[in-house]
Amino acid sequence: MEQASDHCETPTSAYADIVGIVSEVATLLNKSDENVIIYDPYFCAGSMKRHLHALGFKNVINENRDFYEDIRQGTIPRYDILITNPPYSTEPYNHIKRLLRFVADARKPYFILQPVYVYTKPYYVSSREQLGEGCFFITPSHRYHFNTPLHVQRKTGRQHVTSPFVSLWYVFAPSCIYAALRKWWCSLGHKTCNGALFRAQSRHLPQRFKDTHDPTRRRRSLKQRKAHAKRVAANRQLAVRNANP
């Protein structure tokens, strides 16, 4: 059974954080922004295609199809870069786990927006080991908030704005372009990505993007813990108001 919380649209600001590096990946693949083929296998309401079109990427595939059936039937479309924000639910199956298995086998560039806890999971570690050099993270310029599309609002009877997990971009660039991509980032790319950061290893992530189970994460001070508890309480109150308009 599908969960309504899985149907949330990625905000334009999330794509704006990676537009520069996506464009550079396209260039290293000998493609332009106009003809590079971008594929998002998870369809929600189609806004990602509009967002990417507005950012200059005109060849975007995001259709209302069964991604897993396409894998079984061998009907995955030809593409150059995968960009997606998968459903986070784990029932009746773990979407993120299945996606990471697919991209590890495909070995094509990807940008996947996922919760920070994913990098601590065995299925991510396994996928990263299979891919080898070229996996890294882009930390957002700010915490993203996601909106439910109109068809879900009509079904549930309410509008829902959610940010259930701190998320970041999990990225892979094949070894044939990875070194050039890092060189570009150090010389120019870091100036074009709106405060987003490139981090090759999870231990180098800013503290606010480290999972609570990460042993390299520093314990918050008492003042920080109180401020965090206050933010959590405020978010819960917002969730209650959204649920009872």
Phi and psi in degrees as a GROMACS rama.xvg file:
@    title "Ramachandran Plot"
@    xaxis  label "Phi"
@    yaxis  label "Psi"
@TYPE xy
-73.752  147.043  GLU-2
-104.178  136.324  GLN-3
-59.8336  -32.6998  ALA-4
-66.4566  -17.3569  SER-5
-74.9677  -19.3017  ASP-6
-96.1909  79.0091  HIS-7
-131.228  139.166  CYS-8
-89.5137  133.774  GLU-9
-71.1223  131.636  THR-10
-71.2215  155.735  PRO-11
-56.1007  -37.2266  THR-12
-60.8254  -29.512  SER-13
-67.2874  -41.5752  ALA-14
-70.7328  -33.8206  TYR-15
-61.897  -31.3151  ALA-16
-66.7794  -24.5532  ASP-17
-114.921  0.232891  ILE-18
-58.713  -38.7406  VAL-19
-65.5672  -44.0927  GLY-20
-75.2848  -31.8864  ILE-21
-63.5001  -42.202  VAL-22
-62.4074  -39.496  SER-23
-69.5683  -37.3314  GLU-24
-59.9524  -44.2132  VAL-25
-58.0064  -44.7742  ALA-26
-60.4334  -43.0617  THR-27
-68.657  -19.9474  LEU-28
-90.5672  7.56316  LEU-29
63.5895  38.3645  ASN-30
-123.385  160.497  LYS-31
-103.455  167.705  SER-32
-59.3186  -32.548  ASP-33
-74.7239  -32.1295  GLU-34
-112.778  -6.80044  ASN-35
-63.9732  137.693  VAL-36
-94.9954  116.373  ILE-37
-105.469  134.903  ILE-38
-124.085  126.685  TYR-39
-119.922  109.885  ASP-40
-77.0017  -10.6677  PRO-41
-107.69  114.04  TYR-42
-93.9964  134.547  PHE-43
-117.023  -75.4978  CYS-44
-137.429  6.00349  ALA-45
89.6018  4.33197  GLY-46
-69.9963  -27.037  SER-47
-61.9735  -34.6719  MET-48
-66.2471  -41.3647  LYS-49
-65.0865  -42.5611  ARG-50
-61.3892  -46.3986  HIS-51
-70.5001  -35.3373  LEU-52
-58.6108  -44.4742  HIS-53
-64.979  -25.5944  ALA-54
-90.074  1.5289  LEU-55
107.357  -1.91207  GLY-56
-98.4249  107.81  PHE-57
-95.6826  -15.1314  LYS-58
-110.248  79.9107  ASN-59
-118.673  130.366  VAL-60
-106.489  114.817  ILE-61
-150.903  92.6881  ASN-62
-118.301  157.891  GLU-63
-80.4401  78.3322  ASN-64
-130.457  162.789  ARG-65
-85.506  103.572  ASP-66
-56.3025  -44.8444  PHE-67
-70.4279  -32.4313  TYR-68
-69.9878  -36.9533  GLU-69
-62.3447  -36.8717  ASP-70
-63.6376  -46.4854  ILE-71
-63.2535  -38.6979  ARG-72
-87.8482  -6.15358  GLN-73
70.1887  33.0425  GLY-74
-112.366  23.857  THR-75
-62.8835  130.518  ILE-76
-67.5662  156.526  PRO-77
-68.5239  133.321  ARG-78
-150.753  166.729  TYR-79
-107.346  -41.0443  ASP-80
-136.391  132.548  ILE-81
-97.5286  127.896  LEU-82
-130.591  121.907  ILE-83
-157.719  161.55  THR-84
-125.983  93.4975  ASN-85
-72.6109  161.765  PRO-86
-60.1042  142.589  PRO-87
-94.1335  -7.86383  TYR-88
-68.3594  157.602  SER-89
-115.774  -0.425522  THR-90
-123.536  136.217  GLU-91
-77.5234  -5.79097  PRO-92
-150.453  162.043  TYR-93
-86.4439  104.133  ASN-94
-62.9172  -44.2265  HIS-95
-62.388  -43.2706  ILE-96
-60.6648  -43.1372  LYS-97
-68.6096  -38.2858  ARG-98
-64.2897  -44.5066  LEU-99
-64.8744  -31.7096  LEU-100
-66.2488  -40.6672  ARG-101
-64.3742  -48.8805  PHE-102
-68.7728  -29.4966  VAL-103
-65.9498  -37.5108  ALA-104
-74.323  -36.0368  ASP-105
-72.2057  -37.128  ALA-106
59.2287  34.545  ARG-107
-108.677  159.195  LYS-108
-57.0003  138.92  PRO-109
-142.532  155.111  TYR-110
-132.354  109.65  PHE-111
-120.222  121.194  ILE-112
-87.1277  114.422  LEU-113
-142.057  160.581  GLN-114
-62.6336  156.304  PRO-115
-64.3041  -27.0527  VAL-116
-64.9277  -18.1636  TYR-117
-60.5536  -36.6142  VAL-118
-68.0903  -13.3836  TYR-119
-91.4914  -5.61696  THR-120
-85.317  142.873  LYS-121
-56.9215  -33.7529  PRO-122
-70.156  -29.1325  TYR-123
-74.519  -43.3737  TYR-124
-57.8239  -42.7776  VAL-125
-64.3486  -44.0453  SER-126
-62.5097  -42.3089  SER-127
-66.1989  -40.6855  ARG-128
-64.2338  -37.8791  GLU-129
-64.8318  -38.1839  GLN-130
-79.2804  -30.2961  LEU-131
74.547  -150.442  GLY-132
-59.5328  140.808  GLU-133
124.043  -10.4408  GLY-134
-88.1208  136.348  CYS-135
-158.63  -177.213  PHE-136
-125.648  147.196  PHE-137
-117.543  114.939  ILE-138
-85.4336  137.24  THR-139
-65.017  160.253  PRO-140
-74.3217  -19.0522  SER-141
-163.024  169.978  HIS-142
-75.7459  128.526  ARG-143
-81.8113  145.332  TYR-144
-119.999  138.459  HIS-145
-113.941  143.516  PHE-146
-111.935  140.936  ASN-147
-75.6634  140.011  THR-148
-72.1146  168.04  PRO-149
-59.6997  -39.5874  LEU-150
-66.5159  -28.666  HIS-151
-78.6357  -36.6475  VAL-152
-59.8487  -41.9973  GLN-153
-65.5796  -37.8992  ARG-154
-70.5604  -41.4823  LYS-155
-90.5837  -16.8991  THR-156
81.2804  14.3124  GLY-157
-154.904  156.506  ARG-158
-88.2238  141.565  GLN-159
-131.94  121.147  HIS-160
-110.483  123.647  VAL-161
-135.33  150.235  THR-162
-146.42  67.3935  SER-163
-68.2689  -26.9771  PRO-164
-136.193  147.8  PHE-165
-68.9013  128.229  VAL-166
-122.339  159.854  SER-167
-149.231  168.155  LEU-168
-87.1013  123.271  TRP-169
-95.1486  126.964  TYR-170
-129.447  148.44  VAL-171
-136.743  133.714  PHE-172
-127.088  126.537  ALA-173
-55.0945  155.043  PRO-174
-58.0888  -27.3431  SER-175
-67.8755  -18.0792  CYS-176
-124.742  -8.36571  ILE-177
-62.2544  -46.5929  TYR-178
-61.3993  -42.6342  ALA-179
-66.0591  -35.5867  ALA-180
-66.7849  -42.4292  LEU-181
-64.5288  -40.2521  ARG-182
-62.2794  -42.8165  LYS-183
-61.2513  -44.0851  TRP-184
-59.9014  -45.6859  TRP-185
-66.4614  -33.4566  CYS-186
-88.293  -37.0948  SER-187
-138.438  -39.9391  LEU-188
-57.7387  -37.8513  GLY-189
-64.2509  -16.5598  HIS-190
-86.7299  -10.299  LYS-191
-110.381  1.3145  THR-192
-113.86  31.4294  CYS-193
56.0527  31.5973  ASN-194
92.4002  -4.06588  GLY-195
-69.0137  151.415  ALA-196
-121.586  145.504  LEU-197
-97.1704  124.387  PHE-198
-134.672  123.711  ARG-199
-77.2766  -31.124  ALA-200
-128.401  148.968  GLN-201
-62.7385  -30.2551  SER-202
-66.7033  -16.3997  ARG-203
-97.1357  3.00082  HIS-204
-66.6979  146.307  LEU-205
-57.5152  150.267  PRO-206
-54.245  -38.4038  GLN-207
-69.7988  -11.8765  ARG-208
-107.81  12.5676  PHE-209
-95.4582  137.938  LYS-210
-68.3468  152.661  ASP-211
-64.016  -21.9763  THR-212
-90.7212  1.83701  HIS-213
-78.786  118.783  ASP-214
-66.0415  -15.8185  PRO-215
-87.1765  -3.07767  THR-216
-78.0638  129.419  ARG-217
-76.5063  144.121  ARG-218
-70.3561  136.291  ARG-219
-67.076  150.369  ARG-220
-71.1018  166.908  SER-221
-58.2683  -41.8306  LEU-222
-61.8092  -42.5336  LYS-223
-67.2704  -38.3787  GLN-224
-65.0889  -38.8929  ARG-225
-66.2371  -42.104  LYS-226
-64.2776  -38.8955  ALA-227
-64.8904  -43.9597  HIS-228
-61.362  -36.58  ALA-229
-65.8336  -42.4028  LYS-230
-64.7596  -40.9873  ARG-231
-61.2455  -44.2944  VAL-232
-62.7669  -41.0662  ALA-233
-64.6352  -40.1558  ALA-234
-65.6639  -36.1832  ASN-235
-66.4301  -40.7504  ARG-236
-63.981  -38.9948  GLN-237
-63.438  -41.4006  LEU-238
-62.5634  -39.838  ALA-239
-64.6561  -42.6006  VAL-240
-65.1972  -37.5785  ARG-241
-65.2721  -36.4442  ASN-242
-76.3502  -22.6253  ALA-243
-130.184  70.8302  ASN-244
